[in-house]
Amino acid sequence: MIALDTDFTQQIPSAVSVKLDDYGIIQVAGEDANRFLQGQLTCDIEQLSDKPFLYGAHCDPTGKAFSVFWLVPWQQRLLLIMHKSAITGSMAQLQKYGVFNKVEIADVTEQWHISGHFGEQPTLPQRDDDTLLLQVGSAPQQYLLLSRQPISTDYPQPYWDALEIERVRPQLTADNSQQFVPQMLNIQALDGISFNKGCYIGQETIARMKYLGKQKRALFRLSGNANGVLPATELERKVGDNWRRAGTVIMAVNRSEHLTDVLAVLPSDIEQDTPIRVKGDDASLLEIHSLPYQLG
């Protein structure tokens, strides 16, 4: 067995397969599906003519994200793959506006088996009309697999989440729904925001943050000694001899007895050597990593 405390982007395993129990799927169908979602999501649906899938965010009118997702077309339908807990918020928002369009919106999570596969030579099942395969990363190769039939896997969800944390690519849970503008989650750095596609829900706030330079928070990876860290956990930073509020945890994986890996929204100008701790856990200490990409 591969140890969870392995840094998968630095010490690439041969093959890891993960059952993604925490993921779910919203399906949007109907003759207005593309046009409808173009006015709802941060990504540009028209790019699906050149790309097999898109990454993006779904926001409320204030620009705060309900969810982040992978969007993939399948048999005249569009599937949004996201954290299962975020489906309720996104579904309610989509259905609110969907009544004015010729669309059918449904939670189809139970119709699919979702798994993740990564490594130097990940083992992938043969593809057919009942499977969808998305390559969502390299070094290591990383695939998201949707299948109508059960897929055998070897590892639990934290292995996939650990790799996502290394990539600093968030999945938003209901705990943090409608709390963050997508740029605070680095969605723009992951090609998940179109700034020239036209109007969509939340665009005004998102555009203002880009063009007026008002982004004061960003997503970072932190690692260190901490216990019981969950999404929405508050972090503190050391300022002189005192501790002050620093930010909020988005994802967390306990990789070993003494190593917890988290994604957290922190001040975008925070110094990398700033000591960080979990609020209420005086023995905890987390260090900030360098980002694996440039913030745009």
ZADO-1210 file (C-alpha; in nm, 4 decimals, padded with zeros to 6 digits):
<atoms>
<atom x="00.0000" y="00.0000" z="00.0000" code="MET" pos="1"/>
<atom x="00.1107" y="00.3539" z="-00.0760" code="ILE" pos="2"/>
<atom x="00.1360" y="00.5743" z="00.2330" code="ALA" pos="3"/>
<atom x="-00.0960" y="00.8733" z="00.2481" code="LEU" pos="4"/>
<atom x="00.1905" y="01.0957" z="00.3644" code="ASP" pos="5"/>
<atom x="00.3623" y="01.0504" z="00.0261" code="THR" pos="6"/>
<atom x="00.3869" y="01.3786" z="-00.1653" code="ASP" pos="7"/>
<atom x="00.2298" y="01.2485" z="-00.4853" code="PHE" pos="8"/>
<atom x="00.3550" y="01.5313" z="-00.7087" code="THR" pos="9"/>
<atom x="00.7143" y="01.4755" z="-00.5922" code="GLN" pos="10"/>
<atom x="00.7205" y="01.0963" z="-00.5511" code="GLN" pos="11"/>
<atom x="00.4833" y="00.9748" z="-00.8192" code="ILE" pos="12"/>
<atom x="00.3247" y="00.6344" z="-00.7442" code="PRO" pos="13"/>
<atom x="00.2721" y="00.3794" z="-01.0200" code="SER" pos="14"/>
<atom x="-00.1075" y="00.3647" z="-00.9901" code="ALA" pos="15"/>
<atom x="-00.3672" y="00.4786" z="-00.7376" code="VAL" pos="16"/>
<atom x="-00.7426" y="00.4296" z="-00.7778" code="SER" pos="17"/>
<atom x="-00.9819" y="00.6092" z="-00.5446" code="VAL" pos="18"/>
<atom x="-01.3545" y="00.5764" z="-00.4816" code="LYS" pos="19"/>
<atom x="-01.4887" y="00.9334" z="-00.4760" code="LEU" pos="20"/>
<atom x="-01.7805" y="00.8974" z="-00.2372" code="ASP" pos="21"/>
<atom x="-01.7810" y="01.2702" z="-00.1605" code="ASP" pos="22"/>
<atom x="-01.8539" y="01.3757" z="-00.5194" code="TYR" pos="23"/>
<atom x="-02.1923" y="01.4156" z="-00.6853" code="GLY" pos="24"/>
<atom x="-02.3347" y="01.5218" z="-01.0215" code="ILE" pos="25"/>
<atom x="-02.5911" y="01.7778" z="-01.1361" code="ILE" pos="26"/>
<atom x="-02.7287" y="01.7142" z="-01.4857" code="GLN" pos="27"/>
<atom x="-02.8660" y="01.9938" z="-01.7048" code="VAL" pos="28"/>
<atom x="-03.0507" y="01.8913" z="-02.0209" code="ALA" pos="29"/>
<atom x="-03.2843" y="02.0552" z="-02.2707" code="GLY" pos="30"/>
<atom x="-03.2572" y="02.2779" z="-02.5763" code="GLU" pos="31"/>
<atom x="-03.1565" y="02.5833" z="-02.3698" code="ASP" pos="32"/>
<atom x="-02.8981" y="02.3991" z="-02.1540" code="ALA" pos="33"/>
<atom x="-02.5850" y="02.5575" z="-02.3032" code="ASN" pos="34"/>
<atom x="-02.7246" y="02.9096" z="-02.3167" code="ARG" pos="35"/>
<atom x="-02.8706" y="02.8773" z="-01.9677" code="PHE" pos="36"/>
<atom x="-02.5447" y="02.7619" z="-01.8069" code="LEU" pos="37"/>
<atom x="-02.3491" y="03.0272" z="-01.9969" code="GLN" pos="38"/>
<atom x="-02.5447" y="03.2821" z="-01.7937" code="GLY" pos="39"/>
<atom x="-02.4917" y="03.0959" z="-01.4653" code="GLN" pos="40"/>
<atom x="-02.1282" y="02.9807" z="-01.4506" code="LEU" pos="41"/>
<atom x="-01.7883" y="03.1519" z="-01.4469" code="THR" pos="42"/>
<atom x="-01.6443" y="02.9379" z="-01.7284" code="CYS" pos="43"/>
<atom x="-01.7165" y="02.9868" z="-02.1005" code="ASP" pos="44"/>
<atom x="-01.9447" y="02.7077" z="-02.2227" code="ILE" pos="45"/>
<atom x="-01.8501" y="02.7841" z="-02.5840" code="GLU" pos="46"/>
<atom x="-01.5005" y="02.6499" z="-02.5087" code="GLN" pos="47"/>
<atom x="-01.6496" y="02.3005" z="-02.4989" code="LEU" pos="48"/>
<atom x="-01.6169" y="02.3022" z="-02.8785" code="SER" pos="49"/>
<atom x="-01.2375" y="02.2888" z="-02.8278" code="ASP" pos="50"/>
<atom x="-01.2020" y="02.1307" z="-02.4824" code="LYS" pos="51"/>
<atom x="-01.3387" y="01.8008" z="-02.3484" code="PRO" pos="52"/>
<atom x="-01.4392" y="01.9588" z="-02.0158" code="PHE" pos="53"/>
<atom x="-01.4207" y="02.2823" z="-01.8173" code="LEU" pos="54"/>
<atom x="-01.3415" y="02.3777" z="-01.4580" code="TYR" pos="55"/>
<atom x="-01.5331" y="02.6628" z="-01.2998" code="GLY" pos="56"/>
<atom x="-01.7489" y="02.8051" z="-01.0228" code="ALA" pos="57"/>
<atom x="-02.1208" y="02.8652" z="-00.9719" code="HIS" pos="58"/>
<atom x="-02.2009" y="03.1846" z="-00.7832" code="CYS" pos="59"/>
<atom x="-02.4874" y="03.3754" z="-00.6271" code="ASP" pos="60"/>
<atom x="-02.5709" y="03.7329" z="-00.7397" code="PRO" pos="61"/>
<atom x="-02.3135" y="03.8774" z="-00.4967" code="THR" pos="62"/>
<atom x="-02.0361" y="03.6741" z="-00.6637" code="GLY" pos="63"/>
<atom x="-01.9946" y="03.4273" z="-00.3765" code="LYS" pos="64"/>
<atom x="-01.9484" y="03.0654" z="-00.4871" code="ALA" pos="65"/>
<atom x="-02.1996" y="02.7902" z="-00.4146" code="PHE" pos="66"/>
<atom x="-01.9703" y="02.5304" z="-00.5692" code="SER" pos="67"/>
<atom x="-01.6728" y="02.4613" z="-00.7919" code="VAL" pos="68"/>
<atom x="-01.6986" y="02.1854" z="-01.0494" code="PHE" pos="69"/>
<atom x="-01.5805" y="02.0032" z="-01.3567" code="TRP" pos="70"/>
<atom x="-01.8304" y="02.0443" z="-01.6419" code="LEU" pos="71"/>
<atom x="-01.8460" y="01.7769" z="-01.9122" code="VAL" pos="72"/>
<atom x="-02.0908" y="01.7133" z="-02.1987" code="PRO" pos="73"/>
<atom x="-02.2507" y="01.3694" z="-02.2241" code="TRP" pos="74"/>
<atom x="-02.5155" y="01.2552" z="-02.4729" code="GLN" pos="75"/>
<atom x="-02.6814" y="01.5955" z="-02.5251" code="GLN" pos="76"/>
<atom x="-02.6568" y="01.6685" z="-02.1533" code="ARG" pos="77"/>
<atom x="-02.4175" y="01.8703" z="-01.9392" code="LEU" pos="78"/>
<atom x="-02.2852" y="01.7198" z="-01.6166" code="LEU" pos="79"/>
<atom x="-02.1451" y="01.9268" z="-01.3292" code="LEU" pos="80"/>
<atom x="-01.9218" y="01.7172" z="-01.1014" code="ILE" pos="81"/>
<atom x="-01.8797" y="01.8745" z="-00.7590" code="MET" pos="82"/>
<atom x="-01.8618" y="01.8001" z="-00.3892" code="HIS" pos="83"/>
<atom x="-02.1820" y="01.6197" z="-00.2964" code="LYS" pos="84"/>
<atom x="-02.2587" y="01.8588" z="-00.0110" code="SER" pos="85"/>
<atom x="-02.2534" y="02.1588" z="-00.2485" code="ALA" pos="86"/>
<atom x="-02.5263" y="02.0185" z="-00.4723" code="ILE" pos="87"/>
<atom x="-02.8183" y="02.1472" z="-00.2634" code="THR" pos="88"/>
<atom x="-02.7124" y="02.5120" z="-00.2894" code="GLY" pos="89"/>
<atom x="-02.6282" y="02.4961" z="-00.6577" code="SER" pos="90"/>
<atom x="-02.9449" y="02.3035" z="-00.7422" code="MET" pos="91"/>
<atom x="-03.1676" y="02.5609" z="-00.5704" code="ALA" pos="92"/>
<atom x="-02.9998" y="02.8480" z="-00.7570" code="GLN" pos="93"/>
<atom x="-03.0154" y="02.6724" z="-01.0940" code="LEU" pos="94"/>
<atom x="-03.3803" y="02.5763" z="-01.0479" code="GLN" pos="95"/>
<atom x="-03.4686" y="02.9330" z="-00.9484" code="LYS" pos="96"/>
<atom x="-03.3529" y="03.0614" z="-01.2879" code="TYR" pos="97"/>
<atom x="-03.4206" y="02.7426" z="-01.4826" code="GLY" pos="98"/>
<atom x="-03.7985" y="02.7954" z="-01.4797" code="VAL" pos="99"/>
<atom x="-03.7488" y="03.0689" z="-01.7402" code="PHE" pos="100"/>
<atom x="-03.5623" y="02.8353" z="-01.9768" code="ASN" pos="101"/>
<atom x="-03.6244" y="02.5073" z="-02.1558" code="LYS" pos="102"/>
<atom x="-03.4012" y="02.3028" z="-01.9267" code="VAL" pos="103"/>
<atom x="-03.4311" y="02.0028" z="-01.7002" code="GLU" pos="104"/>
<atom x="-03.2112" y="02.0083" z="-01.3887" code="ILE" pos="105"/>
<atom x="-03.1571" y="01.6969" z="-01.1791" code="ALA" pos="106"/>
<atom x="-02.9273" y="01.5473" z="-00.9172" code="ASP" pos="107"/>
<atom x="-02.8102" y="01.2300" z="-01.0943" code="VAL" pos="108"/>
<atom x="-02.5464" y="01.1258" z="-00.8413" code="THR" pos="109"/>
<atom x="-02.7088" y="00.7875" z="-00.7834" code="GLU" pos="110"/>
<atom x="-02.6927" y="00.7063" z="-01.1559" code="GLN" pos="111"/>
<atom x="-02.3120" y="00.7162" z="-01.1673" code="TRP" pos="112"/>
<atom x="-02.0084" y="00.5651" z="-00.9980" code="HIS" pos="113"/>
<atom x="-01.7340" y="00.8259" z="-00.9578" code="ILE" pos="114"/>
<atom x="-01.3683" y="00.7349" z="-00.9135" code="SER" pos="115"/>
<atom x="-01.0281" y="00.8988" z="-00.9412" code="GLY" pos="116"/>
<atom x="-00.7125" y="00.7465" z="-01.0889" code="HIS" pos="117"/>
<atom x="-00.3566" y="00.8809" z="-01.0839" code="PHE" pos="118"/>
<atom x="00.0080" y="00.7784" z="-01.1096" code="GLY" pos="119"/>
<atom x="00.2766" y="00.7055" z="-01.3669" code="GLU" pos="120"/>
<atom x="00.0618" y="00.4398" z="-01.5318" code="GLN" pos="121"/>
<atom x="-00.2860" y="00.4579" z="-01.3791" code="PRO" pos="122"/>
<atom x="-00.5079" y="00.1581" z="-01.4487" code="THR" pos="123"/>
<atom x="-00.8144" y="00.2707" z="-01.6437" code="LEU" pos="124"/>
<atom x="-01.1141" y="00.0641" z="-01.7499" code="PRO" pos="125"/>
<atom x="-01.2086" y="00.0305" z="-02.1131" code="GLN" pos="126"/>
<atom x="-01.4232" y="00.3213" z="-02.2244" code="ARG" pos="127"/>
<atom x="-01.7691" y="00.2825" z="-02.3746" code="ASP" pos="128"/>
<atom x="-02.0959" y="00.4764" z="-02.4012" code="ASP" pos="129"/>
<atom x="-02.1516" y="00.4342" z="-02.0292" code="ASP" pos="130"/>
<atom x="-01.8205" y="00.5850" z="-01.9160" code="THR" pos="131"/>
<atom x="-01.6684" y="00.9332" z="-01.9150" code="LEU" pos="132"/>
<atom x="-01.2957" y="00.9882" z="-01.8607" code="LEU" pos="133"/>
<atom x="-01.1480" y="01.3317" z="-01.7910" code="LEU" pos="134"/>
<atom x="-00.7730" y="01.3891" z="-01.7633" code="GLN" pos="135"/>
<atom x="-00.7590" y="01.6581" z="-01.4972" code="VAL" pos="136"/>
<atom x="-00.3856" y="01.6639" z="-01.4228" code="GLY" pos="137"/>
<atom x="-00.0336" y="01.5592" z="-01.5123" code="SER" pos="138"/>
<atom x="00.2796" y="01.4793" z="-01.3102" code="ALA" pos="139"/>
<atom x="00.1206" y="01.2568" z="-01.1977" code="PRO" pos="140"/>
<atom x="-00.1320" y="01.1756" z="-01.4663" code="GLN" pos="141"/>
<atom x="-00.4710" y="01.2217" z="-01.3060" code="GLN" pos="142"/>
<atom x="-00.8124" y="01.1131" z="-01.4300" code="TYR" pos="143"/>
<atom x="-01.1698" y="01.1561" z="-01.3137" code="LEU" pos="144"/>
<atom x="-01.3866" y="00.8608" z="-01.4192" code="LEU" pos="145"/>
<atom x="-01.7656" y="00.8462" z="-01.4368" code="LEU" pos="146"/>
<atom x="-01.9174" y="00.5057" z="-01.5019" code="SER" pos="147"/>
<atom x="-02.2663" y="00.3605" z="-01.5065" code="ARG" pos="148"/>
<atom x="-02.1178" y="00.0386" z="-01.3667" code="GLN" pos="149"/>
<atom x="-01.9244" y="-00.0090" z="-01.0393" code="PRO" pos="150"/>
<atom x="-01.5468" y="00.0357" z="-01.0723" code="ILE" pos="151"/>
<atom x="-01.2989" y="-00.1457" z="-00.8504" code="SER" pos="152"/>
<atom x="-01.0755" y="00.0911" z="-00.6524" code="THR" pos="153"/>
<atom x="-00.7936" y="00.0429" z="-00.4016" code="ASP" pos="154"/>
<atom x="-00.7881" y="00.3591" z="-00.1883" code="TYR" pos="155"/>
<atom x="-01.0309" y="00.5895" z="-00.0020" code="PRO" pos="156"/>
<atom x="-01.1229" y="00.9504" z="-00.0824" code="GLN" pos="157"/>
<atom x="-00.8419" y="01.1187" z="00.1222" code="PRO" pos="158"/>
<atom x="-00.5811" y="01.0002" z="-00.1312" code="TYR" pos="159"/>
<atom x="-00.7507" y="01.1982" z="-00.4077" code="TRP" pos="160"/>
<atom x="-00.8092" y="01.4967" z="-00.1800" code="ASP" pos="161"/>
<atom x="-00.4406" y="01.4960" z="-00.0815" code="ALA" pos="162"/>
<atom x="-00.3378" y="01.5252" z="-00.4473" code="LEU" pos="163"/>
<atom x="-00.5914" y="01.8030" z="-00.5038" code="GLU" pos="164"/>
<atom x="-00.4467" y="01.9888" z="-00.2047" code="ILE" pos="165"/>
<atom x="-00.0973" y="01.9508" z="-00.3509" code="GLU" pos="166"/>
<atom x="-00.2265" y="02.1004" z="-00.6748" code="ARG" pos="167"/>
<atom x="-00.4004" y="02.3784" z="-00.4738" code="VAL" pos="168"/>
<atom x="-00.7220" y="02.3045" z="-00.6624" code="ARG" pos="169"/>
<atom x="-01.0230" y="02.3347" z="-00.4325" code="PRO" pos="170"/>
<atom x="-01.3499" y="02.1534" z="-00.3978" code="GLN" pos="171"/>
<atom x="-01.6003" y="02.3663" z="-00.2081" code="LEU" pos="172"/>
<atom x="-01.8222" y="02.2033" z="00.0553" code="THR" pos="173"/>
<atom x="-02.1513" y="02.3297" z="00.1931" code="ALA" pos="174"/>
<atom x="-01.9621" y="02.4481" z="00.5042" code="ASP" pos="175"/>
<atom x="-01.8098" y="02.7292" z="00.2974" code="ASN" pos="176"/>
<atom x="-02.0928" y="02.7879" z="00.0507" code="SER" pos="177"/>
<atom x="-02.1523" y="03.1554" z="-00.0432" code="GLN" pos="178"/>
<atom x="-01.8500" y="03.2719" z="00.1554" code="GLN" pos="179"/>
<atom x="-01.5858" y="03.3337" z="-00.1125" code="PHE" pos="180"/>
<atom x="-01.5588" y="03.5035" z="-00.4496" code="VAL" pos="181"/>
<atom x="-01.3963" y="03.2580" z="-00.6971" code="PRO" pos="182"/>
<atom x="-01.0675" y="03.4521" z="-00.7123" code="GLN" pos="183"/>
<atom x="-01.0261" y="03.3932" z="-00.3389" code="MET" pos="184"/>
<atom x="-01.0209" y="03.0219" z="-00.4314" code="LEU" pos="185"/>
<atom x="-00.7693" y="03.0808" z="-00.7163" code="ASN" pos="186"/>
<atom x="-01.0253" y="02.9675" z="-00.9750" code="ILE" pos="187"/>
<atom x="-00.8890" y="03.2209" z="-01.2262" code="GLN" pos="188"/>
<atom x="-00.5408" y="03.0640" z="-01.2009" code="ALA" pos="189"/>
<atom x="-00.6955" y="02.7277" z="-01.2895" code="LEU" pos="190"/>
<atom x="-00.8579" y="02.8642" z="-01.6084" code="ASP" pos="191"/>
<atom x="-01.2009" y="02.8530" z="-01.4454" code="GLY" pos="192"/>
<atom x="-01.3130" y="03.2144" z="-01.5028" code="ILE" pos="193"/>
<atom x="-01.3829" y="03.3811" z="-01.8372" code="SER" pos="194"/>
<atom x="-01.3512" y="03.7597" z="-01.8198" code="PHE" pos="195"/>
<atom x="-01.4775" y="03.8237" z="-02.1718" code="ASN" pos="196"/>
<atom x="-01.7692" y="03.5866" z="-02.2311" code="LYS" pos="197"/>
<atom x="-02.0522" y="03.8237" z="-02.1385" code="GLY" pos="198"/>
<atom x="-02.2920" y="03.8449" z="-01.8478" code="CYS" pos="199"/>
<atom x="-02.3479" y="03.5727" z="-01.5881" code="TYR" pos="200"/>
<atom x="-02.4700" y="03.5611" z="-01.2289" code="ILE" pos="201"/>
<atom x="-02.2116" y="03.7228" z="-00.9986" code="GLY" pos="202"/>
<atom x="-02.0044" y="03.8651" z="-01.2835" code="GLN" pos="203"/>
<atom x="-02.0088" y="04.2232" z="-01.1553" code="GLU" pos="204"/>
<atom x="-01.8313" y="04.1364" z="-00.8310" code="THR" pos="205"/>
<atom x="-01.5863" y="03.9003" z="-01.0034" code="ILE" pos="206"/>
<atom x="-01.4965" y="04.1575" z="-01.2707" code="ALA" pos="207"/>
<atom x="-01.4577" y="04.4352" z="-01.0128" code="ARG" pos="208"/>
<atom x="-01.2157" y="04.2236" z="-00.8147" code="MET" pos="209"/>
<atom x="-01.0033" y="04.1677" z="-01.1258" code="LYS" pos="210"/>
<atom x="-01.0050" y="04.5130" z="-01.2815" code="TYR" pos="211"/>
<atom x="-01.0036" y="04.7271" z="-00.9670" code="LEU" pos="212"/>
<atom x="-00.7390" y="04.5175" z="-00.7920" code="GLY" pos="213"/>
<atom x="-00.9523" y="04.4504" z="-00.4868" code="LYS" pos="214"/>
<atom x="-00.8472" y="04.0892" z="-00.4277" code="GLN" pos="215"/>
<atom x="-00.7205" y="04.0762" z="-00.0715" code="LYS" pos="216"/>
<atom x="-00.7454" y="03.7000" z="-00.0164" code="ARG" pos="217"/>
<atom x="-00.6205" y="03.3906" z="-00.1990" code="ALA" pos="218"/>
<atom x="-00.5968" y="03.0153" z="-00.1548" code="LEU" pos="219"/>
<atom x="-00.2829" y="02.8545" z="-00.0093" code="PHE" pos="220"/>
<atom x="-00.1625" y="02.5089" z="00.0859" code="ARG" pos="221"/>
<atom x="-00.0400" y="02.4636" z="00.4417" code="LEU" pos="222"/>
<atom x="00.1078" y="02.1603" z="00.6153" code="SER" pos="223"/>
<atom x="00.2010" y="02.0757" z="00.9687" code="GLY" pos="224"/>
<atom x="00.0889" y="01.9424" z="01.3034" code="ASN" pos="225"/>
<atom x="-00.2824" y="01.9878" z="01.3716" code="ALA" pos="226"/>
<atom x="-00.5756" y="01.7725" z="01.4750" code="ASN" pos="227"/>
<atom x="-00.9401" y="01.7606" z="01.3769" code="GLY" pos="228"/>
<atom x="-00.9160" y="02.0161" z="01.0971" code="VAL" pos="229"/>
<atom x="-01.2350" y="02.0396" z="00.8891" code="LEU" pos="230"/>
<atom x="-01.3706" y="02.2752" z="00.6218" code="PRO" pos="231"/>
<atom x="-01.4655" y="02.6130" z="00.7727" code="ALA" pos="232"/>
<atom x="-01.2139" y="02.5719" z="01.0589" code="THR" pos="233"/>
<atom x="-01.0639" y="02.9111" z="01.1446" code="GLU" pos="234"/>
<atom x="-00.6875" y="02.9687" z="01.1321" code="LEU" pos="235"/>
<atom x="-00.4808" y="03.2287" z="01.3173" code="GLU" pos="236"/>
<atom x="-00.1496" y="03.3925" z="01.2303" code="ARG" pos="237"/>
<atom x="00.1160" y="03.5174" z="01.4664" code="LYS" pos="238"/>
<atom x="00.1522" y="03.8951" z="01.4829" code="VAL" pos="239"/>
<atom x="00.4281" y="03.9909" z="01.7251" code="GLY" pos="240"/>
<atom x="00.3467" y="03.8092" z="02.0489" code="ASP" pos="241"/>
<atom x="-00.0214" y="03.7737" z="01.9651" code="ASN" pos="242"/>
<atom x="-00.2395" y="03.5621" z="01.7392" code="TRP" pos="243"/>
<atom x="-00.4894" y="03.7200" z="01.5014" code="ARG" pos="244"/>
<atom x="-00.7486" y="03.5733" z="01.2661" code="ARG" pos="245"/>
<atom x="-00.5829" y="03.4581" z="00.9435" code="ALA" pos="246"/>
<atom x="-00.8413" y="03.2755" z="00.7364" code="GLY" pos="247"/>
<atom x="-01.0593" y="02.9742" z="00.6721" code="THR" pos="248"/>
<atom x="-00.9932" y="02.6100" z="00.5838" code="VAL" pos="249"/>
<atom x="-01.1452" y="02.4905" z="00.2542" code="ILE" pos="250"/>
<atom x="-01.0126" y="02.1312" z="00.2461" code="MET" pos="251"/>
<atom x="-00.8108" y="01.9205" z="00.4896" code="ALA" pos="252"/>
<atom x="-00.6510" y="01.5747" z="00.4944" code="VAL" pos="253"/>
<atom x="-00.4841" y="01.4110" z="00.7924" code="ASN" pos="254"/>
<atom x="-00.1918" y="01.2438" z="00.6126" code="ARG" pos="255"/>
<atom x="-00.0250" y="01.0916" z="00.9191" code="SER" pos="256"/>
<atom x="-00.0242" y="01.1206" z="01.2977" code="GLU" pos="257"/>
<atom x="00.1833" y="01.4390" z="01.2792" code="HIS" pos="258"/>
<atom x="00.1040" y="01.5738" z="00.9320" code="LEU" pos="259"/>
<atom x="-00.2123" y="01.7519" z="00.8250" code="THR" pos="260"/>
<atom x="-00.2419" y="01.9101" z="00.4801" code="ASP" pos="261"/>
<atom x="-00.4936" y="02.1890" z="00.4205" code="VAL" pos="262"/>
<atom x="-00.6124" y="02.4413" z="00.1667" code="LEU" pos="263"/>
<atom x="-00.7098" y="02.7691" z="00.3275" code="ALA" pos="264"/>
<atom x="-00.8088" y="03.1189" z="00.2219" code="VAL" pos="265"/>
<atom x="-00.5568" y="03.3639" z="00.3686" code="LEU" pos="266"/>
<atom x="-00.4576" y="03.7270" z="00.3036" code="PRO" pos="267"/>
<atom x="-00.3082" y="03.7317" z="-00.0461" code="SER" pos="268"/>
<atom x="-00.0050" y="03.9294" z="00.0724" code="ASP" pos="269"/>
<atom x="00.0792" y="03.7039" z="00.3683" code="ILE" pos="270"/>
<atom x="00.4481" y="03.6299" z="00.4166" code="GLU" pos="271"/>
<atom x="00.5333" y="03.2660" z="00.3495" code="GLN" pos="272"/>
<atom x="00.7206" y="03.2292" z="00.6794" code="ASP" pos="273"/>
<atom x="00.4245" y="03.3519" z="00.8887" code="THR" pos="274"/>
<atom x="00.3417" y="03.0997" z="01.1646" code="PRO" pos="275"/>
<atom x="-00.0159" y="02.9716" z="01.1358" code="ILE" pos="276"/>
<atom x="-00.2168" y="02.7723" z="01.3899" code="ARG" pos="277"/>
<atom x="-00.5669" y="02.6289" z="01.4203" code="VAL" pos="278"/>
<atom x="-00.7901" y="02.8470" z="01.6346" code="LYS" pos="279"/>
<atom x="-00.8357" y="02.6788" z="01.9718" code="GLY" pos="280"/>
<atom x="-00.5409" y="02.4409" z="01.9217" code="ASP" pos="281"/>
<atom x="-00.2377" y="02.6068" z="02.0781" code="ASP" pos="282"/>
<atom x="-00.0157" y="02.3074" z="01.9976" code="ALA" pos="283"/>
<atom x="-00.0845" y="02.3228" z="01.6249" code="SER" pos="284"/>
<atom x="00.1562" y="02.4811" z="01.3780" code="LEU" pos="285"/>
<atom x="00.1199" y="02.5043" z="00.9996" code="LEU" pos="286"/>
<atom x="00.3633" y="02.6267" z="00.7361" code="GLU" pos="287"/>
<atom x="00.2623" y="02.7924" z="00.4089" code="ILE" pos="288"/>
<atom x="00.3786" y="02.6329" z="00.0819" code="HIS" pos="289"/>
<atom x="00.4666" y="02.8108" z="-00.2415" code="SER" pos="290"/>
<atom x="00.1880" y="02.8004" z="-00.4988" code="LEU" pos="291"/>
<atom x="00.2402" y="02.5603" z="-00.7925" code="PRO" pos="292"/>
<atom x="00.1079" y="02.8248" z="-01.0348" code="TYR" pos="293"/>
<atom x="00.0927" y="03.2001" z="-01.0842" code="GLN" pos="294"/>
<atom x="-00.2086" y="03.3910" z="-00.9613" code="LEU" pos="295"/>
<atom x="-00.3670" y="03.5800" z="-01.2502" code="GLY" pos="296"/>
</atoms>
